[in-house]
Amino acid sequence: MIKGVTFDLWDTMVRDESDEPVRAAKGLRSKKAERRHLLWEALNAVEPIEEAVVELAYNVGDAAFNRVWHQQFVTWTIAERLDVIIKGLGRSLPDADFARLVAAHEVMEVEIAPDTIEGIAEALADLAGRYKLCVVSDTIVTPADGLRAVLEKHGIKQYFSGFAFSDEVGHSKPHRAMFDKAAAELDLKLDELVHIGDRDHNDVKGPQGLGMKAVLFTAARAHDKDTTSAEAVCERHADLPGIIDSLSGR
């Protein structure tokens, strides 16, 4: 019987990039543009440098991050990413300036938080009455503490008994360390868990390979709907408790 449910965060509970219209309405740069501007501003204050040069270096750093993320299942922290970019430019920053730069990156999605996907709070409240719940999420820019703050801001952190974030675990999905961490957090076995997520490779094939069940969530991203091996496909959170109960045999 299923005793625990693990949840991906981005495009499963929180709609990725839904904060961008809010930023635009406030007259702010997009997150991508702002991150590059912040780095240029910090470097230029120490020694003049062309903004286009910094942008190119940042793009190269992002490409390196994505390669390591997808092939080695590791998500560098934003401090590690910025350090790689700055060293690639042959530059350095005073420690205090570097710390401020990192902090400005880390709080961006906390200060203007992306929206939750409709129905998630109600689904979590329902499921938490019968199952232990855990977040299993990669951290791309915002670190674990920031993502906890986002969940708290939306009033849904309270439903989770555990968290497995890639910057704290040391690996990203679908590495088994992420799901082992979730099982340990909930004091359950892997085959007592079902995972909910929007990507077939990471959120379905990964957990299934460890003896877990998986549900593909398609409200925000439906790219893998026709090819998934998931035990079930969920198109809206209102249906999720019934799907989990069915898979559990309740």
Order of alpha helices (4+ residues) and beta strands (2+ residues): beta-alpha-alpha-alpha-alpha-alpha-alpha-alpha-beta-alpha-beta-alpha-alpha-beta-beta-beta-alpha
